[in-house]
């Protein structure tokens, strides 16, 4: 089946299923182009909460589809590839976090979880955040309680720099973003000396210090649109380049290289394909399911995040 035929079948299935297709900025170009909404984790969470569709086809990784299920227990949520995981989610197993919190009960931690974690971890937390609202969420945390920030130590360190609020950080990271190094970014900067650098806060501090702007993928769009120069080095997962090139056609958007290659692909994000998207809409499988008691406990900190993001 040709790509055009596959896309048409996806659109037909979407209509017959009353489905909505949500895609993260890191998805492949062909998936982004058939999606109803493409965005970062915060935007996707809002759209998942507000949709009137009966079926949510979530083109991202497992924790994102799980987030959609948490706020839509009555809807069918499908993920094109059930094995699309996340190194950050894997770095913070719920049983390890629960054991740590039990061992440190006396500290009375206020637990803030980056959305890149499992529903079971969300259920153990006070509030969720994304890279787009983490500073705002931390600034609203109770002043009389110590904060434990999970699972991304690099995002957590950046938030501490922005807020001045000390936090204890879980030792997790995104395997894609830590592949960018000071040396790899300095090399590309030497090739484009007039270029600005925009980097995701999941990058290490050594890389963030070389950036002219550190922000979420959604905020990268506005930054690139309004940048006073043509050349912009984009230091995040490669899928973001497709959306940026569509929305900023007058810019020369240069992928930040790693020491390993000239690109930065997340193998998990790229597990989803048009064929798998078609199949999951046709079969309404693989479905994302959650134990109701866990879902309810995970929903409270997610809704708290959505509310605090408006403040």
N, C-alpha and C positions, 0 to 999 in steps of 0.2 A: 504494500500500500504506500502511495506517495505521501510526502509530508503534507501536501495540500489536502488530500483525501482524509488523512488522519485528523488534521485540524478541523475539517468540516464535520467529521463524525463526533469529535469532542464537543463541538458547538451544538450539534443536534442532541447529543446525550445530555448536555447541560440543560437544555430547554426542557426535554422530556422528564428529567429528574427534578426539575426546579432546583438546580444546584448553583452554587457560586464557587468560582475558582479563585483561591487566594494564593499568591506566590511571593516568596521572600526575594529581596533584591539579589540574593546570591544564586538564584535558580538560573538555568540555562536560558539563552536568548529566546529559543523557540517556545519554552514554557511561559516566560514572561509575556510573550506576544499574544498568547491565548487567554491570559488571566484577566479576571474582572478587576482585580486590584493587585498592584505590586507595591511592596513597601517594607519597612523595617518591623521589628517585633512589636513596637508600640502601636503603629498604625494597623498592623494585622490583628492585634488583640482588640482594638476598637471595632474594626470591621466585623470580626467574628462575633462580637457581642451584639452588634446592631443588625446583622443580616436577617432578612425574612425568608431566606432559602430553606428548603427542607434538608438539603444535603450540602455539606461543606467539603470540597475537595481541596485539601491543604498541601500545596507544593512547597515543601520546606523540609525540616527534619522533625523527628518524632515529638520532641517536647513542644514544638509549635502547634502541631495538630492536637496534642493533648491539652494545650492551653485553650484551644477552640472548644474542645469537648467539655472542659471544666466550666466554661461560661454558657454552654449550650447542651445541657444534658439530654434534652429531648430530641436533638437533631442527630442525623447520621453524619459522622465525620470520617472521611477516608483519606488515607495517605498513599500516594502511588507506590512507594516502596517501603514496606514495613521495617526494613533494616536501616533506613536512613537515620543514623544516630548523631551524636555530637560529643566531641572530646570533652567539652566542658561539663555536659550532663554526666558523663562517665566518671569525671574526676571527683564527684561528690555523691556517693551512694547514700540513700536515705538512712540506712542502718548505721553507717559511720557517723553521719551528722547527728542522729538521735543519740548515739552513744556519747559523742562529744558534749552535747548539750546536757545530758544526764550527769556526766562527770564534772560539769562546770555549772551546776544549778545555782550555786551561791553567787555567781556573777550576774545572774538575771539578765542575760543577753537580750537585746532587741535585735532580732535576726532579720536582715535584709537579704533577699535572694535575687540575684540577677535572673532574669526570666529563662536563661539557658540552663534549666535544671528540670528534673522530673517532677511530675505531679506530687509524688510522695515527699519530695524535698520541699516543695511549695507548701505542703500541708503542715510542715514543721516551723514555718516562718511567720513573721509578723506582717511583712509587706514585701511585695515584689517590685523590681525596677527593671528598666531597660537602659541601654546606653544613652538613649535620648532623654530620659527623665531622671537618671540616677542622682544627679546633683540636687534636683528639686526634692526627690524623695528623702535623701539623707538630711537635707536641711530641715525637713519636717519631723525627723525622728526625735523622740523624747530626749531632752538634754540630761536627764538624771539616770540614764541607763547606758551601759557600754554597748557598742554595736559589733555584731559579728556579721561580716559581709561574705557571702558565698555566691558562686564558687570561683569567680574570676579574680585572681590576685592583681592582675594588671589594671583592669577596670577599677577595682577597689582602690588601688594606689593613686590612680588619676583622680578619682572622686575625692580622696583625702586632700590632694593638692588643690583642688578647686574649692573645697568647703572649709578646709582647716580642721575638719572633724576627725579625730583619731578613731580608727576602727581596727579590729582584729580581722585578718584576712585568711580565708581558706586558701590552701595552696593548689589552685586549679588554673588552667589556662586553655586558650583556643590554640590547637596545634598549628593552624594556618597562620594566625597573626604573630605567633612567636617565631615563625620562620623568617620574618623580616628582621634584618639586622642593621646596626648603625653603618656597617661597611657597605651593605648592598644599597642602602638609600643614599649614602654619600656618593657612590659610583654613579647612580642615575642622576643625581643632582649635578655632578661635574659634567655630564653630557648635556644637561639643560640648565645652565646656570641662572637663567631668568625665570625658571619655573617656580610656582608655589607648590608646597607639599601639604596635602590633607591626609590625615591618618585616623584610623579607628582607635578608640581608647583601649581596645583589647591588645594593642601592640605594647611592647616593652617600653620602659621609660627611656632607654637609649634611643629608640626610634621616635617616640613622642617628642623628645627634645629637638629633633631635627624638623619637626612639622611646623608649618605656619598656622595650621588649624587642626585641632583634634576634636572629632565629633562623631555622632552616629551616622549611619548610612543615609538616613532621611535628610539630616541637616547638610550632608555633603552636596545634595542637589542644589540647595539655595547658595551654598558657598561657591560652588563651581559656576553657577549662573551669574553671580555677582562679582566674581574675581576680576580684578583689573588687568589680568594678563591672559594670554592665549594658552600657554603651556601649564598644565597642572598635573603633578604626580599624585596618583591616587593609591594610597597604601591601605588596601583591604582586599577581601576576596574578589576574584576576577569577575564574577557575575555582575557586580555593581557597575562595571564599565559599560555594559549594554544599556542600562537605564540612563546613565549619565550622558552617553553619546546621543541618545534619543532626545533628551531634554536640554542638552547644552551643545547643539550642533556646531556652534562657532568656536568651541574650545578644542584644543589638542590634548586629549586625556591620555596620560601615560601610565600604564600599570606599574606600580612599584614592584621591583623584582626581589626575589629572595636570593640567598647564596646558592640555592640549588637550581633555580630556573628563572625565566623571565616572567613567570605568571604565578598566581597563588590560587589554586583550585582547592575547594573543599570537596574531598571525595564523597562525603556524605550528601552534600547538597546536590552533587551531580549524579547521584544514584537515580533520581527521578527523571523519567523520559516522557516524551509525548505518548509513546505506546503504553507505558504504565499508567499514565493519566487517563487515557482512553479506557483501559481495562478496569481501572478502579471505579470509573463512572458507570461502566456497563455492568459490572458485577457487584457494585457497592461493597467492595472489599479490596484490600484489608481495612477493616474498621478499627477505629480507636475506641477502646472501652476502658472504663475505670470503675473501681469499687466505689460505690456511692459515698461511703463514710469518708474515704480519702478525698473524693471529688469535693465534697462539702467543705472539708477543712482547707483544701487548696483554693477554693473559690473566694473565701473571705480576704486573704491577703492580695489576691488579684484584683478584686473589686476595690479594695483600699487603694491600690496603686492607681487605678483608673480615676478614682475620685480625687486623689491627691495631685494627679497630673494636671487637673483643671485649675488648681489653686495658683 
